[in-house]
Amino acid sequence: MDYPTISRLADAGYLFAPTSMGMTRSDREGWPGLATNDKQVLKQWMGEGCNLVSVACHGAGFILDLDDAQALNAKGYDPAWLDGYYIVDTPSGGLHGYGLHDAQTEALGNLVVVYAEKGNKQSRKILELKLHRQSVAAPTAIRLRQPGKADGEYLPRGEFHGARKGLPAPMLAWLKQHAEQPKPAPTGSKTPFDFHPDYDLEAHLENEGCAEHESGWVDGSFHVVVEACPHCGKEARLSTLAAGITKLIFGGTSYGFICHACGVSTRAEHEQLMEEEDPEYTPWAGRIYRHDDFELLLQDGAAVGLEVKTVGPCTAEDDPRRPEQGAEPQPEEPQLAEPQLAESMEEKPTGPDTSEFLYEPTDTGNGERLVRKFGRLVRWIPETNAWMVWGERGWREDTSGTLMRASKRVVE
């Protein structure tokens, strides 16, 4: 590899990570966290006989990876859009174009892919726009004995004197027309659970350093196979949905992360590695499931004919806790109107008797408040030792902590 070339790119802010000689993807665990433009470190890696990979990163550089010029031209891609970018020819006849991020490119996420046939991910990729935590072989790297790939050097077209920022407007419009768009997580009564209406799958994947390759339902869970593992860089390629190499799995309570390539098998392991690799990483804290929101659970009850609404505070006349003359007033409690169900409903959730409740400032009082607000929507089943909650599809076992979250809300 040529150190002066790498040095000039490093000065411009481009990041690199090490890999074994001949490799064009890093074989180092946690390679995104190793990415650097520290020239002394880069010189040391090269002195040890390493190849380098260029790592796309928000706030630094991005890389266009064009594999099939003929197929791109057939889709209306204009080669003139590459003017001003630093171009490197690949051993297979493709090219890499190096650019610098602006606000528009960073807003595109981590990876944008164009397939020969849009919507057919089994067809070959003809263009990848690598934006964040994605890599290609560095300029002047040597490729040797890679399955299905030609040996050779990644040859720059001249010296690096700087690179263009962002993407031209016509190319952004072309990508919008031809690139794959991440599919939103599906909802509906035919699925085992619903995602929260505010949940953004694409934003979640970007937070985890991933981009969607394929997604769908497998045995009652929602699987999202990602383009490449954010830790080891292993690509999905032709992975099937059920046997995806790296994926996030949503089961209705939380979500799991697994990569069969590097052995990460839990969300906790994934988040620990993310925190080690990226000091700015924050674990996903947004709502994921509809049933995480008890207010929506109330709405679901109304949707099947259950009229549940919170009315104004109790008056002195109708408040069951009203004090005797001269006694200190107690905090007011909201109450729920009696449920009204359609006559066709076979089961009718009814509220418990709360006339004797005292609502004292104790755990018992908080339990009474919970019963008063949500009692008609929860049931304890002693035969199965389980709580049930009422929702869009009737009664279901509370396996996701809905009642616990409702209890905390009552206390708040």
N, C-alpha and C positions, 0 to 999 in steps of 0.2 A: 504494500500500500504506500501511497505517496503522502508523506507527512505535510509538506508545504500546502498541498490542496486542502487537506483536512484542517490545517491550521487556519487558513483563510475563511473556510466555512464556519469554524468555531468562533472566530472573531466576529462574524456576522450574527452569531447567536444560535446556530444550529447545534443540536445535541447528538451525541453518539454513545453507543453501548458496545461492549465487546462480545465476540463470539469466536468459536474455533476457526482456524484457517480453513478455507474452502466453504464454510457455511455462509448462508445469506440471510439467515434469521438467527437471532441470539439464542444460544443454548444455555445461557446463564439464568439461574433462578432469580426472579425479581428484576429482570433486565430493565423494565421502565424506570425503576428507582435508581439504577446505576447510570442512567443517561446523563451526560455532562458535556460542557464545552471547555472544561479545564484542560488546557493544552498540555500541561505536565502529565496529567493522568492519561490523556490520549496517547502521548508519546511513549509512556511506559507500557501501555497495552500493546501498542504496535511493536515495541522493542521485545515484547514477550512472544511475538509471532502470531498475534491475534488478527483476525479480520475485524472490521467494525461494521455496525449497522447504523444508519441514520434514523433518528427517532423523532417523529412529528410530535409537536408539543404546543399547546395553546400558549401564546405569549412569545413564541419563537418562530419556528418554521413549519411549513406543511410540504407535502410531496405528492405530485401527480404521478401515478403509475399507469402508463398506457401500454397495453399488451398487444393490441391488434389495430393498426392504423387503418387497414382496409375496412374493417367492420365499423370503426368509428366514423370514417368518412361517409359510409353508407347511411349513417344516422344523422348526417349533417354537421358533424364535428369539424370545426375550422382549424387547421394546423396553425394559422396565424395567431390564434389565441395564446400560443406558447411564447410569443415574442416577449423578451425581457426576463424570462425565467432561465435559471441555470440548468442546462440540459445534459443528461448523462445517458449514453446508449448502453443497453443491457446485452448480455451475451445471446439472448434469445431473439433479438431483433426489435424489442420494445424500447421504451425510453422512460426515464424519470425526469420530471420537471420540478425544480426546487423553487418555492416561493416563500414569502414571509407573511405571517398572519396579519389580518386586520379584523375589525369588529364583525364584518360580514362572514368571513371564513370561520371565525371561532363560533359563530352562532349556528353553523351547520352541524355541530356535534363532533364525533370522533372519526367517522368513516362514512364516505359516500361511495356507492358502488353502482356501476352500470354493467348490465349483463347483455350478452348478444341478443337474447330475447327477454324483453322486459317482463317481469313477473315469473320467469322461469329460472329459479336459482340452480337448476341442474345444468343449465347452459353455461358456457364459459364467461368468466369476467373479462371485459375488454377495457375497463377503466376503473381505477380506484383512486379516490381523493383521500389521502391519509392525513388526518388533521390533528389527532391527539392520541398518544400512547399506541401508535402504530409505527411500523418500521419497514425499511427497505435496505438492501445492501448499500453500503456507503460508496461514494465515488472512489474509484481505483481498487475496490475490493476484488478478490479473486473467487470465482465460483468453481468448485471441484466436486465431482461425484455426487451431485444432487439428483435424486430420482426424477426422471422425466425432463431434466433441464440440461441445456448445453453448457459445457465448461467454458470459462473465459473470464475476461475482465470487464468491469463496469467502467466504461471509458468516457470521461468528460469531453464535451465539445469546447475545448479551450479552457483558459484559466478563469477562476471565479473572481469577478469584480463587483459582485453585488447581485441581488435578485429582486424581482418585482414583488410588490405588496398586493395582497388580495387577488381576486379573480375579475376578469373583465365582465361587464354586465351581460353580453351575449352568451358567455359561457355559463354564468349563473342561471340564465333562463333555460339554456340547453339542458343543464343538469336537472333542473326542476321538472323538465319534460321527460327525460330518459332515465334518471336514476331511480333506484328502488326507494320506496318510502317505508319506514318502520310501521308495522301494523299495530293499531291500538288494541289493547287487551279487550276481548269480547265480553259482552254482558248479555243478560237475558235469562229467562226462567229455565231454559234447557241446559244450563250449565250448573255445576255443583255450588258455585258461589258467584257473587257479582263483585266487580271492582268498584271502588268508590268513584263517584262521578268526577271528583277533583284529581284522581290519580292519573299521572302522566308517565306512561311506560318508557317513552323515549328519554325523558328527563332522568328517570331512575337509572336506566342503563348508562347514560352518560355519566351520572354520578359515580357509577361503579367502574368506569373506565372501559365500557363495553359498547358494542353496536349490534343490533339484531341481525341474525342470519336467517333464522326460521323460528316460528312459534306456533303453538297449538295445544290442544288438550290431550293428555295421555293418562288414562286410568284415573280420571277425576282430579288431576292436577294440571295446572297451566305451565307448560315448559317454554322457556325462551332460550334457544340455542344462540350463542353469540358468535360474532365473526372470528374473534380471537381472544384467548385468555389474557386478561390484563396482567397476569403474573409471569407466565412462561412464554406467552406469545403464540401458543399452538393454535393453528387456524382450524375452523370448522370444515372448510372445503366441502366435500360431498357428504357430510354427516347427515344421518337421518334424524328426525325429530326425537324419537324415543332413545336413540343411541348417541345423542349429541355429545361431543367431547367436552365442551365447557358450556354450562347452562345455569340459569336461575330457575328454580322450581317454586311455584306458588301453590300452596295447598289449602288456603282459606284461613290460616292463622297468622303466619309470618311469611318468610320466604327463605329458601335455602340456596346455597351456591356450591357447585361441584365442578372440578376439572379433573378428568381422568388422566390427563397428560402429566400434570405436576403434583397430583395427589391431594390438592385442597378439597376437603369434603364437607365443610360446614361454612355457614355464613360468618361465624365468629373467626375462623381461620382467615377467610377472605378479608374481613374488615381489618384484622390485625396486620395483614400484609399490606393492605392499601394504606394504612396509617404509617407504616414503616417506609413505604415507597414514596408517599406524597404527604408532606406535613400539612397541606391544606385540605386533605380529605376529611370529610365528615360523614359518618354513617347515615343512611337514609332514615329520616324521621317522619316523613309525611304519611298520611293515611293511605292504606292500600286497598282495604276491603270495605264494601258498603256496610257490612254488619259491625264494623268498628265504630260506627256513628249511631248512637242510640236514638238521636233525633230522627235519623232516616228510618230507623226501625219503627218509630211511631208513625211516620208517614206511610210505611209499608202496611201497617195495620189499617190505616185509613183507606188505603188503596183496595183492600179486599172487603170494604164495607164497615170497618170499625172506625167510628168517629171518636177520635181521641184528641183533645185539645186542652191546653192550659188556660184557665180563666183567671180573672183578676183575684186579688187578695181577698181572703174571707172578711166579712164584716163582723161587727161585734155580735150581731144577732144570729148569724149562721155559723160562726166559728165554734167548733166543738170544744175548743180549749178556752172559750171566753172566760175571763176571770170574774170572780165575785166582785161586788161593788167595793172599790177602794184597793183591790189587789193590783200588783204591778203587772202591766200588760206584757204578754209573751210575744216573741217574734211571730210574724204572720207567716203562714204556710200556703203555697199554691195548692189548688185542688184540680182534679181532672173531671170533666163531664162524664156522665155515664155513657158507656159505649153503646152505639147503635149499629147492629149488624143486619145485613140483608137477610130476609127470611129464608133464603135458600141455603145459608150457611148451617152446616150440621153442628158445628161446635161454636160456642159463644163465650169468648173470654169475658169474665165478669170480675169486678173489683171486690177485694175483701172488705169486711166491715172495719172501718177505722174510727168508729164513734168513741171508743174508749182510749184512743191514743193520747198520750200526754206531751209528746214531742219535747222531751227534756234534752238538755245539752250533754247527752251521753251517747255511747255506742248504740244503746237501745233506742234512743230518740232518733238517731240517724237511720237506724233500721226502719223505724216507723215512717220517717220521711221518704225512704226508698219505696216502701210499700204503697204510701199514699200517691206518689208520682208515677210509679211504674208497676205496681202490684198486679194489675190486670193483664200485664204482658209477660209475666214470668211465672213459672210453676216448678215446684220441687217434686220429683217423682221418687218416693222412697224405695219402690221395687227395683229401680235401676240405679239408685243413688246418684241422680243427675238432675241438673237444672235444665229446664226447657224455656225457650223464648219464642214469642209470637212474631212472625215476620211476613214477608211477601208471599211465602208458600205455606203459611200456616205454622204449626208448632215444629220446632227443631231443637235438637240438643245444643246447649251453649258450650261449644268446644273452643271458642275463640276468646273467652274472657269478656263477653259483652256485659254481663251483669256486674263484673268487677269494675269495669269502666263507668257504668251507670252509678255504682255506689260512690266512686270517687267524685263524680260530678255532683251528686247530691250533697256530699260533704263540702265541696267547694262552694 
